[in-house]
Amino acid sequence: MNSQAKELNDAILANNPGVFEMLSTRGQEIYFPKKGILGQSAEAASAKINATIGTAVDDDGTPMRLKSIASKVNLDAGKVFPYAPSFGRPDIRKRWKEMIYEKNPSLANKEISLPVVTNALTHGISMVGFMFVNDGDEVIIPSFYWDNYDLVLGNGYGANLKQYNLFKNGKHDTRALRETLLEGPIGKKIVVLNFPNNPSGYTPTVSEMQDIVEAIKASADKGNKVIAVLDDAYFGLVYEHGVELESALSYMAELSENVLVVKCDGPTKEDYVWGFRVGFMTYAIKGGNAALYGALESKTAGAVRGNISNASNLSQSLLMEAFTSTEYAGEKKEKFEIMQSRYNEVKAVLENESYKQYFNALPYNSGYFMCIELANGLDGEETRQLLIKKYGIGVICFGNLLRIAYSSVSVKNIKPLFDGILEACKELSKN
């Protein structure tokens, strides 16, 4: 094992040996190479003649660049063309941590790590796999889940994805989650909580969230080492009263020394910048301190460097311009209200009883999506194909479920959307 990895492991073992047990073999062996090229380049940063950096520099000392590209970006060249650190830019890491506290008031006075920048959420989930999943490890996920978990965690890291039932009687099935967390031998338990959920568009109520946290604590109290992965991709997009507005991080940051929270989030969905590919990984655990978090951050940054080197400097710079703008909050409010109006229209349209003979909505209250379950033995794929070919309507099919991204449908088209689905269902029922 590299001595730099051993140094990080020693820091983890000194502060919480259980966290070391949670790491995969890769996670235990990874390190950020502070003594190699990066370290030597850092030491030479103030040198009069610096021949360490693998970039090209113009004679005036600024990054070498093409005018045809530079003229399109109204930012200082130093914020656009050089590499960003593998940890992420210090300014955006600091600002995102501040924003986590701002968005989650109950988190006040609870210590969390400094976020590490990933190449958005997909890469964040991949880095979770790198850090914590050994081949054959079980990862607990809800029965409604983003299919990229199959590729990233299953195919990519050899995880066995174990589903727990998400809904029962129109509510979150916390009992199913609890039973799944408690079954089997004592050991490492990796669980993914995705709220608002993709594809269902559901976020637990305040009381349901408290029950979820209690289920995780019960597993930890039994002696399990629980890695609670929070896929908070759609955080903040909640449209109903009584639904939990804060991340589960607020509840679990100091829940137990046996519960390590790994929050994966970012501006992709929250700030409508899907192509920027910037995300964050943040850690929290009871008793977490600078030494423990610093070691986890360094290991994560090492995994990032060994995987993609670093995330886009340009994207991070553009986001920092927004995050420090006086117009940012107002602009977000304006877009949220559009999303709220589309949600409200979906809810109003589905009050029509005529739909219920052919499909019913699963619980939804947040995010970008909602799902309908087809009735009368209707086939989802057959319905989807007919909708495209005859009605000019596109939806996603999962078995007999249709996922509807109302986030991409204007208010005026929401009723025609559901009316088209109704007509397709009627046609297929006759056949």
N, C-alpha and C positions, 0 to 999 in steps of 0.2 A: 504494500500500500504506500502511495506517495506520502512523504512526510507532511506535506501541506494538508492532505486529507486527514491524517492522524491528528494534526493540531486542531482542526475543526471538530473532529470527533471527541477529542478530549474535552473541549469546551462544552459540548453537548452533554457528555457523560457527567461532567462536574456539576451541571445545573439541573438536568433532568434525564437520568438514564433511560427512562421510558421512551423518550423521544428518539433516542438512538435505536431502540428496538423497533420503532415504527418505520424507520428508514428501510428502503430496499437495499439490496447489495450494491446497486449502482449509486444509491443515495449515500451510502456509507463511504463509498470509494471516491465520490466526486469532490472536487475542490476548485476554488478559483485560483488560477496560476499567477499569484502575485510576484513570484520570483523569476518568471520567464520573460518573454518579450514585453509583455504588458508592464511588468515591474520595472524593467530596465528603461522602457520608454517614459514611464512616470518619473523616474529619477533624473532623466535628461530633459524634462519639460522646460527648465529654465536655462538650458545651455544656449550659448550664443549661436552655435552652429549645431542644429539637431538633425542628425542623419539616422534616427531610429524609427520614424513613423512610416508605415507603408501606405502613405498617400502622396499625392503630387501637390507641390506648393508653388505658386507664382513667385516671381522675383520680389514682389512687394510684401511677401509673407502671408498673403491670404490664400485660401484654398484654390487650386487650379480648377477652372470650370469653363464650360462652353456658354457663350453668350446666348445662344438659342434656347438654352435651358434656364440660365440664371435670370434672364429678362422676364420670365414668366412667374417668378416668385418674388414677392415684395418683402423679403426678409434679409437680414444680414447673412452673407455667405457662410459665416462661421456657424450659423444655426441650421444650415441646409445640407452642406456637402460633406463635412467630416463624419467619421463614425461617431455614434453615440456609445457610451460605456455599456458593457454587458449587463450591468446592474440597472441600466436606464439612466437618463439624465438626472442629476441630483435635484434640480429645481422641480421637475414634474413629480418625482418620487415624494418629495416633501409636500408639494401641493396636494397630491392625491390623498396622502395620509390625512392632511387637514380636512379634506373634503369628506373622507370617511367619517370623521368625528362630527362634522357639520350635518351630515345626512342621518346620523345615528346618535341622537342626543343621549340615549341611555348608555352609550359606550364611554361617556366622560369618566376620566380617572382610571380607566382600564388600559393597561399597556399593550400595545400591539407592535409588530415589527414595522420597519420601513418597507413599503411595497417595492418589489422587484418588477421591472418592466418586462413583459412578454410580448410576443407577436400576436396580440389579441387573445380571445378566450380559448380558441382551439389549441393554440400553442400552450396556454396556461394549463389546460387539462392534460396536455402531453407532458408538461414538466411535472405535474402531479404524478403521472405514471412513472416518469423517470425516477423521481425522488422516493416514491413509496410503494410501488407495485413490483413484486417479483413474479416471475412466470408461475401461473397457477393460483395466485392470490385471488381471493373473492372480493369483489367490489359490489356493494349493495346500492342499487339504483331503484327509482320508482318504476312502476309498470308502464307509465307513460314517460318516454324519455327521448332525448335528442339522439338520432341514430348515429351521430358521429362518435358517441361513446363506444360503439362497436368497433369502429376503425381505430380510434386513438388508444383506448384502454384494452380492448379485446385483441385485435390484430396487432397493434403496436407493441403492447407490453405483456401480452399473454394472460390478461386478467380473465377470471370467470365472472361474468356479470350476473348477479343474483337479484331478481326483481322482487320488490314488495308491492302489494296491492295499494294503489294510490287513493282510490275513492271507495267509500261505502256509504250508501244512503245519502248521496249528495254532499258528503263531507270528507275531509282528509282521514284516511284509515290509519290513524296513529297506532292502533293496536297491532296492525300487521307489521308496521315498522318496528315496534317494540319487540315483538316476538322474533323477528328476523335478527335483530341486534343481540338478542339474548340466547339464541339457539347455538348449538355447536360448542366445541371446546373453547376454553379461555385463550385469548391470544390477540392478534391484531385484527381490528375491524375497520374497514374502509367503507364509508358511506357517503354518497353524493346527494346533497339536497339542492334542488334546482327550483327556485321560486323568484319571480313568476315562472311557472313551469312551461317548458316547451316540450310537447305541443299543446297542452290543454289550456294554457293561459290562466292557471290557478295559483293563488297565493293563500296560505293558511290565514285564518282569522287570528286575532291576538291570543285567544284561549287555545286554539289548535297549535300555535307556535310554542306556547308554554308546554303543552303536552309532548310535542316533538322533542323539545329540549330535555324534558324529564325522562323520555325514553332513552336518549343518548346517555344521560347521567346514570340511569339504572345499569346500562351496559358497562359503563366505566367503573361504577361502584362494585360491580361483580368481579372486576379485575382485568377487564379487557382494555387494550390500548386502542383508543378510537381516533381515527383520522377523519374528521368531519370536513368534507370538501364542499364548499359553498359555491355553486355555479350561479353567480348573481348577475348574469348577462343582462337581464331585463329589469334590474333593480330600479325602483322609483316609479314605475309605471303602474300604479295601483288606482283603480277607478271607483271603488266602493268603500263606504264607511265600515269600520269594524274589522277591516282587513289589516294585517300586520304591515306597517309602513317601514319598519327597520329590518336590517339584515339579521339573520340568526346569529351573526357575529356578536351583536350586542348582548345576547343571552349567554353565549358560550365562551366569551373571551376569558372568563375566570371561572368556568364551570367546574373544572377538575384538572388535576395534574396528569390525568390519564386521557384527556381530550385535547388533541391538537387541532385547531381550526385552521383550515387553509382556504382563504377567501380568494376566489378567482373572479375578477370583474374588469370593468373598463368602459371607455366611452363609446364603444361600437354601437350599441343600441340606445344607451342613455342619451348620447349626444349626436346620434344620427351620422356617424362617420364610419360606415361599414368598411370602406376600403383603406382606412388609415392603418389598420392592423396594430393597434396599441392596446395592451391589456396589463393587468397587475396581479401579482400574487402576494398576499399578505398573511402573516402567521400570527396566531394568538394562542396562549395556553396559560392556565393558572400558574402564577409564579414566574412567568416569562420575564427575562431581563435582557439587557443589552448584549451580554455575552452569548446567551442562547440564541437570541434573534439574529445577532450578527453572524453566527456560524451558519444558521439556516439560510440567511440571505446570501452568504458567500457560496454555499453549496448550490443554491438555486442559480446564482449568476454564473457559476461554473458550468452548470447544465445548459444554460442558455448559450454561453460561449461555445460549448462543444457541439451545439445543435444548429444555431443560426448566427452565431457571433454576437449580434445585437439587433434590436428593433430600430425602425426607421427614425433617424434624427429629425428629418423634415416633419414627419407626422407629430412627433413629440413637441417640436417647436410651434407648429400651428395650434396644437391643443393648448400649450401654455399661453399663447396669445389670447385664446378664448377664455381660459380659466382665470386670467387676470384682467379681463375686460369688464367694464361697468355694464355692458349691454348683455352679458352672458345670461344672467338670471332671467331677465325679461324675455329673451329669445327662447329659452328653454320652456318657460311658462306658456308662451304662445304655441309652441309645437305640442306641448302636453295637452292643451285644450283642444287641439285638433284631434289628437288620439282619443281623448275623453269623449268627444262628440261622436266619433265613429263607434266606440264601444256602446254609448248610449243608444245609438241607432240600431245596432245589432240587437241589443236587449229589447228595444221597443218592437222591432219587426218580429222577433221570435215569440212575442206574446200571442201571435195569431195561432189559434188552435188548429187550423187546417194543416199546419206543418207536422203536427205531432203524430199523425197517422203514419208518416213515412220516415221521420227522423226526430231525434231529441238531442238537446244540447247537454254536453257534460258540464260539470261545474267550471265556471270561468269568472274572472273578476279583475284581470290585470294582464300586462304584457302586450304582445303583438297578435296573439292567436286565440282561437276558440275551436272546439271540436264538436261535431255532431255525430251521433251514432245512428246508423241506418237501421230501419225496422223492416219487418216482413221478409226477412231473408235476403234483402237486397245486397248485392255484391259491390264492395267499395270500388274495385278497379273497373268493373263494368260501368258503374255510375260515373266515375272520373272520365273514362274515355268518351262516353256519350256527351258529357258536359262540354268537353273540348270540341268535339266534332260537330255537334248540332247547336249548342247554345253559346259557344264562345266563352266558356267559363273555365278557369283553371283553379284546381284545388289539389291538395296533397292527400293521398290515400294511405291509410294504415289498416289493413284488413277491412272491417266494415265501418271504420271511422274515416271521416273526412276532416282534415285540418284546414281551417279558413284563416288566412292572414288578413284580417280586417285592417291591419296597419297599412296595407297597400291599396285599400279600396276607398274611394271618396264616399262621403255620406250619401250622395244621390244614387250611387250604384249598389248600395247595400241591399235594399229591397229587391231590385232586379236580380241580384246574386242569389238570394234565397228562393225567390220565385222560380228562377231557372233550375235550381236544385230540385225544387218541388215537382216541376214538370218532368224532369228527367226521371225522378223516382216513380211518378205515375206511369210514365211510358214503360219503364222496365217492369213494373208490377203487373201490367197488363200482359206482358210477354211471358 
